[in-house]
């Protein structure tokens, strides 16, 4: 089986990840005391945060979707506030914002692409100048096309106009270097089971030191000193409940594996595989690449539509006849498909991980080529 759905979930997992998760299940609870702390420190390193300083601002969650569902409603919204996003967002971000718009009177502005860009920065700035924008939120790269968004520019514009910037790093974390201080994000969410190579069931949220969230009913599970309130502000208020310790241990191991390989090397490898796929697709009639044609403008994700068959039919055929695992449909991103004009049937998506080879890419190309 050739797994080319790493934008959905990474596979296979490194042996270190499997060993770490297994060891947690086999060990007594008393041996698991530092798993949460180690996981937070590993996430801090993955995000290239100041050494050790920001690990305490990392909240480990059950996934990226749960992190977004938690953090978006906890910002201090008031009726009439606005949130600005791109038109390429995953439903994990779009869903909570849509709920705010419907129930709390918050305006949602989804900005379409600009000329040769994933989002029209002039329109973003124009809306920010009108005032009332509390949050700008965007994915680092589309999970449908892999197209990179101008994250540093979006964060700068948000900061200049008094808004917070939320980065959805579900596709980027573990697949490319990600220096949060340089990008200027105030809030970052990530998925453990994708780029970081962790088991399912773990994600993370980082909250900048000057960002306060509202959680009036929260219970704090962190140790407190006599002088500290029982329930402290973010992120300690989020740490109640049972944690998925095997997945968190796997997350730490996966991040260590990636850092040892080097995130620049991981990005370069993904870029080379993407260039190979795009070049091969140009030689196949009846296949249309959705999004930018150059690999440097995207992460290792490529979506196509086909003249001869639907994406769903192609997905089934590639698996049954060639053992190639791709992903067909809307990829949990209906807003992105509205923006891209692919709502009717979605796309067929190929996405690569650190273990994808040239031979894997060539197998996918051969499976798509009607000439056999």
C-alpha positions as CSV (number, residue, x, y, z in Angstrom):
1,X,0.0,0.0,0.0
2,X,1.3,3.5,-1.0
3,X,-0.1,6.0,1.5
4,X,-0.4,9.4,-0.2
5,X,-2.9,11.0,2.2
6,X,-0.6,12.6,4.8
7,X,-2.7,15.7,4.8
8,X,-5.4,13.4,6.3
9,X,-3.1,11.5,8.7
10,X,0.6,10.5,8.7
11,X,1.5,6.8,8.1
12,X,3.6,4.9,8.9
13,X,4.5,6.2,12.3
14,X,8.2,6.1,13.3
15,X,9.2,3.2,15.5
16,X,10.0,5.7,18.2
17,X,6.4,6.9,18.3
18,X,5.0,3.4,18.5
19,X,7.5,2.5,21.3
20,X,6.7,5.7,23.3
21,X,2.9,5.2,23.1
22,X,3.2,1.5,23.9
23,X,5.5,2.1,26.9
24,X,3.0,4.5,28.4
25,X,0.3,1.9,28.2
26,X,2.6,-0.7,29.7
27,X,3.9,1.5,32.5
28,X,2.2,2.2,35.9
29,X,0.5,5.7,36.2
30,X,3.3,6.8,38.5
31,X,5.7,6.6,35.6
32,X,3.7,9.1,33.5
33,X,4.1,12.2,35.6
34,X,6.1,14.2,33.2
35,X,4.4,13.2,29.9
36,X,2.3,16.3,29.8
37,X,5.3,18.6,30.5
38,X,7.5,16.8,28.0
39,X,4.7,17.1,25.4
40,X,4.4,20.8,26.0
41,X,8.1,21.3,25.8
42,X,8.3,19.3,22.5
43,X,5.5,21.5,21.0
44,X,7.4,24.6,22.1
45,X,10.5,23.4,20.2
46,X,8.5,22.5,17.1
47,X,7.1,26.0,17.0
48,X,10.6,27.5,17.7
49,X,9.4,29.4,20.7
50,X,11.9,31.0,23.1
51,X,13.8,28.3,24.9
52,X,11.6,26.8,27.6
53,X,9.8,30.1,28.2
54,X,6.6,29.5,26.4
55,X,6.1,25.8,27.1
56,X,3.9,26.8,30.0
57,X,1.6,28.5,27.5
58,X,1.1,25.3,25.5
59,X,-2.2,23.5,26.1
60,X,-2.4,19.8,24.9
61,X,-5.8,19.0,23.5
62,X,-7.4,16.0,21.8
63,X,-6.7,17.4,18.4
64,X,-6.5,20.6,16.3
65,X,-10.3,20.7,15.9
66,X,-10.8,20.6,19.6
67,X,-8.2,23.3,20.1
68,X,-10.0,25.6,17.7
69,X,-13.4,24.8,19.1
70,X,-12.1,25.7,22.5
71,X,-10.1,28.9,21.8
72,X,-12.3,30.7,19.3
73,X,-15.3,31.1,21.7
74,X,-13.1,32.0,24.7
75,X,-11.9,35.3,23.2
76,X,-13.6,38.3,24.7
77,X,-16.2,38.8,21.9
78,X,-18.8,41.5,22.0
79,X,-21.7,41.9,19.7
80,X,-20.6,43.8,16.6
81,X,-17.0,42.5,16.6
82,X,-15.6,41.1,13.4
83,X,-13.3,38.2,12.5
84,X,-11.4,38.1,9.2
85,X,-10.3,34.8,7.5
86,X,-9.2,33.6,4.1
87,X,-11.6,31.8,1.8
88,X,-9.6,28.6,2.1
89,X,-10.2,27.6,5.7
90,X,-10.9,24.1,7.0
91,X,-14.3,23.6,8.7
92,X,-12.5,23.1,12.0
93,X,-11.9,26.9,12.0
94,X,-14.9,28.0,9.9
95,X,-17.4,26.1,12.1
96,X,-16.7,27.9,15.4
97,X,-16.6,31.2,13.6
98,X,-19.9,30.5,11.8
99,X,-21.5,29.7,15.2
100,X,-20.2,33.0,16.6
101,X,-21.7,34.9,13.6
102,X,-25.0,33.1,14.0
103,X,-25.4,33.2,17.8
104,X,-23.3,36.1,19.1
105,X,-23.7,38.8,16.5
106,X,-20.1,38.6,15.3
107,X,-19.4,39.6,11.7
108,X,-17.4,37.0,9.6
109,X,-15.5,38.3,6.6
110,X,-14.0,35.6,4.4
111,X,-11.6,37.3,2.1
112,X,-11.2,35.8,-1.4
113,X,-7.9,35.3,-3.2
114,X,-6.1,38.2,-4.8
115,X,-4.2,38.4,-8.0
116,X,-1.8,35.5,-7.9
117,X,-2.2,35.2,-4.1
118,X,-4.2,33.0,-1.8
119,X,-5.9,36.0,-0.1
120,X,-6.3,39.6,-1.1
121,X,-4.3,41.5,1.4
122,X,-5.6,44.9,0.2
123,X,-9.1,43.8,1.1
124,X,-7.9,42.5,4.5
125,X,-6.3,45.8,5.3
126,X,-9.4,47.7,4.1
127,X,-11.6,45.8,6.5
128,X,-9.2,46.3,9.4
129,X,-9.2,50.0,8.8
130,X,-13.0,50.1,9.2
131,X,-12.4,48.9,12.8
132,X,-14.0,46.4,15.1
133,X,-12.0,43.4,14.0
134,X,-11.0,41.4,17.0
135,X,-9.4,38.4,15.2
136,X,-7.7,37.6,12.0
137,X,-7.4,33.8,11.5
138,X,-5.9,31.8,8.7
139,X,-4.4,28.5,7.8
140,X,-0.7,28.3,7.0
141,X,-1.5,26.3,3.9
142,X,-4.8,25.1,2.4
143,X,-5.5,21.4,3.2
144,X,-7.1,21.1,-0.2
145,X,-4.4,22.6,-2.5
146,X,-1.4,23.0,-0.2
147,X,-1.2,26.7,-1.3
148,X,0.8,28.8,1.2
149,X,-0.9,31.9,2.7
150,X,1.1,35.1,3.5
151,X,1.0,34.5,7.2
152,X,3.6,37.0,8.3
153,X,1.8,39.8,6.3
154,X,-1.6,38.8,7.8
155,X,-0.1,38.8,11.4
156,X,1.5,42.2,10.8
157,X,-1.7,43.8,9.5
158,X,-3.7,42.4,12.4
159,X,-1.1,43.8,14.9
160,X,-1.1,47.2,13.3
161,X,-4.9,47.4,13.7
162,X,-5.2,46.0,17.2
163,X,-6.5,42.6,16.3
164,X,-5.2,39.2,17.4
165,X,-3.8,36.7,14.8
166,X,-4.7,33.0,15.0
167,X,-2.6,30.6,13.0
168,X,-4.0,27.2,12.0
169,X,-0.8,25.2,11.6
170,X,-2.6,21.8,11.1
171,X,-0.9,21.3,7.7
172,X,2.4,23.1,8.4
173,X,3.5,21.8,11.8
174,X,6.0,19.1,11.2
175,X,6.1,19.6,7.5
176,X,8.1,22.8,7.3
177,X,10.1,25.0,9.7
178,X,7.7,27.1,11.7
179,X,9.1,30.0,13.7
180,X,6.1,31.5,15.5
181,X,8.0,34.5,16.9
182,X,9.1,35.5,13.4
183,X,5.5,35.0,12.0
184,X,4.0,37.1,14.8
185,X,1.1,34.8,15.7
186,X,-0.8,35.3,19.0
187,X,-2.5,31.9,19.0
188,X,-1.4,28.7,17.2
189,X,-3.1,25.4,16.9
190,X,-1.7,22.2,15.5
191,X,-2.6,18.6,14.8
192,X,-0.4,15.9,16.3
193,X,-1.3,13.0,14.0
194,X,-0.4,14.8,10.8
195,X,3.1,16.3,10.3
196,X,4.3,15.6,13.9
197,X,3.8,11.9,13.3
198,X,1.9,11.3,16.5
199,X,-0.9,8.8,17.1
200,X,-4.5,10.1,16.7
201,X,-6.1,11.9,19.5
202,X,-3.7,14.8,20.3
203,X,-3.2,18.4,19.3
204,X,-2.0,21.6,20.8
205,X,-2.8,25.2,21.3
206,X,-0.2,27.9,22.1
207,X,-1.4,31.1,23.7
208,X,0.9,34.2,23.7
209,X,1.7,35.6,27.1
210,X,-0.3,38.8,26.6
211,X,-3.5,37.0,25.4
212,X,-6.2,36.4,28.0
213,X,-9.1,34.1,27.4
214,X,-12.4,34.0,29.2
215,X,-13.4,30.7,30.9
216,X,-15.6,31.5,33.9
217,X,-16.5,27.9,34.6
218,X,-13.0,26.4,34.2
219,X,-11.3,24.3,36.8
220,X,-7.5,24.4,37.0
221,X,-5.6,21.1,37.4
222,X,-2.1,22.6,37.7
223,X,-0.3,22.9,41.0
224,X,-0.8,26.3,42.6
225,X,1.1,28.1,45.3
226,X,-0.6,29.6,48.3
227,X,-0.4,33.0,46.7
228,X,-1.9,31.9,43.4
229,X,-5.6,31.8,42.7
230,X,-7.2,28.3,42.4
231,X,-8.2,29.0,38.8
232,X,-5.6,30.9,36.9
233,X,-5.9,32.6,33.5
234,X,-5.0,30.7,30.3
235,X,-3.6,28.2,29.8
236,X,-3.8,26.6,33.2
237,X,-7.6,26.7,33.2
238,X,-7.7,24.2,30.3
239,X,-5.8,21.4,32.0
240,X,-8.6,19.6,33.8
241,X,-9.7,16.1,32.7
242,X,-8.0,12.9,31.6
243,X,-5.3,13.4,29.0
244,X,-4.5,11.0,26.2
245,X,-1.1,10.1,27.6
246,X,-0.1,7.5,25.0
247,X,-0.8,9.9,22.2
248,X,1.1,12.7,24.0
249,X,4.1,10.5,24.5
250,X,3.9,9.6,20.8
251,X,3.7,13.3,20.0
252,X,6.9,14.0,21.9
253,X,8.7,11.1,20.2
254,X,7.4,12.2,16.8
255,X,8.6,15.8,17.2
256,X,12.0,14.6,18.4
257,X,12.2,12.3,15.3
258,X,11.5,15.3,13.1
259,X,13.9,17.7,14.8
260,X,16.6,15.0,14.4
261,X,15.9,14.8,10.7
262,X,15.8,18.6,10.4
263,X,12.6,20.4,9.4
264,X,14.4,22.1,6.5
265,X,15.2,18.6,5.2
266,X,11.6,17.5,5.6
267,X,10.4,20.5,3.7
268,X,13.0,20.0,0.9
269,X,12.0,16.4,0.6
270,X,8.3,17.2,0.3
271,X,9.1,20.0,-2.2
272,X,11.1,17.5,-4.4
273,X,8.2,15.0,-4.4
274,X,5.7,17.7,-5.1
275,X,7.8,19.0,-8.1
276,X,8.0,15.4,-9.4
277,X,4.2,15.0,-9.2
278,X,3.4,18.3,-10.8
279,X,5.8,17.7,-13.7
280,X,4.3,14.3,-14.3
281,X,0.7,15.6,-14.2
282,X,1.5,18.0,-17.0
283,X,2.1,15.0,-19.3
284,X,-1.3,13.4,-18.5
285,X,-4.3,14.6,-20.6
286,X,-7.6,15.2,-18.8
287,X,-6.0,16.1,-15.4
288,X,-6.3,19.6,-14.0
289,X,-4.3,20.8,-11.1
290,X,-6.2,22.9,-8.6
291,X,-4.3,25.8,-7.2
292,X,-0.8,27.1,-8.0
293,X,1.3,25.2,-10.6
294,X,4.6,25.6,-8.9
295,X,5.7,23.5,-5.9
296,X,7.4,26.3,-4.0
297,X,4.0,28.0,-3.5
298,X,2.5,25.0,-1.6
299,X,3.3,22.4,0.9
300,X,3.4,18.7,-0.2
301,X,-0.3,18.7,-1.1
302,X,-1.7,18.6,-4.7
303,X,-5.4,18.4,-5.6
304,X,-6.6,17.5,-9.1
305,X,-9.9,17.1,-11.0
306,X,-10.2,14.6,-13.9
307,X,-12.2,14.7,-17.1
308,X,-12.7,10.9,-17.3
309,X,-14.0,10.1,-13.8
310,X,-15.1,11.7,-10.6
311,X,-12.6,12.1,-7.7
312,X,-14.5,9.5,-5.7
313,X,-14.3,7.0,-8.6
314,X,-10.6,7.7,-9.1
315,X,-9.9,7.2,-5.4
316,X,-11.6,3.8,-5.5
317,X,-9.8,2.7,-8.7
318,X,-6.4,3.8,-7.5
319,X,-6.7,1.8,-4.3
320,X,-8.3,-1.3,-5.8
321,X,-6.1,-1.5,-8.9
322,X,-2.8,0.1,-7.8
323,X,-2.7,0.1,-4.0
324,X,-2.4,3.9,-4.0
325,X,-4.2,5.7,-1.1
326,X,-5.3,9.2,-2.2
327,X,-8.2,11.2,-0.8
328,X,-11.3,12.3,-2.7
329,X,-14.1,14.7,-1.7
330,X,-14.2,18.0,0.1
331,X,-11.6,17.3,2.7
332,X,-13.7,18.9,5.5
333,X,-13.2,22.3,3.8
334,X,-16.5,23.3,2.1
335,X,-15.5,27.0,2.2
336,X,-12.3,26.3,0.3
337,X,-14.2,24.4,-2.4
338,X,-16.7,27.3,-2.8
339,X,-13.7,29.6,-3.3
340,X,-11.9,27.2,-5.7
341,X,-15.1,26.4,-7.7
342,X,-14.9,22.6,-7.0
343,X,-17.9,22.3,-4.8
344,X,-19.8,19.9,-7.0
345,X,-17.5,16.8,-6.6
346,X,-14.5,18.1,-4.7
347,X,-11.0,17.0,-5.7
348,X,-8.7,14.0,-5.7
349,X,-5.9,14.9,-3.3
350,X,-2.3,13.6,-3.0
351,X,-0.2,14.5,0.0
352,X,3.3,13.4,1.0
353,X,5.1,12.8,4.2
354,X,8.8,12.4,5.2
355,X,8.8,8.7,4.1
356,X,7.3,9.3,0.6
357,X,9.6,8.2,-2.2
358,X,10.0,9.0,-5.9
359,X,8.7,5.5,-6.6
360,X,5.5,6.3,-4.7
361,X,5.0,9.4,-6.7
362,X,5.6,7.5,-10.0
363,X,3.1,4.9,-8.9
364,X,0.4,7.6,-8.5
365,X,1.3,9.1,-11.9
366,X,1.1,5.7,-13.6
367,X,-2.3,5.0,-11.9
368,X,-3.7,8.3,-13.3
369,X,-2.3,7.9,-16.8
370,X,-4.9,6.3,-19.1
371,X,-2.1,5.1,-21.4
372,X,-1.1,2.6,-18.8
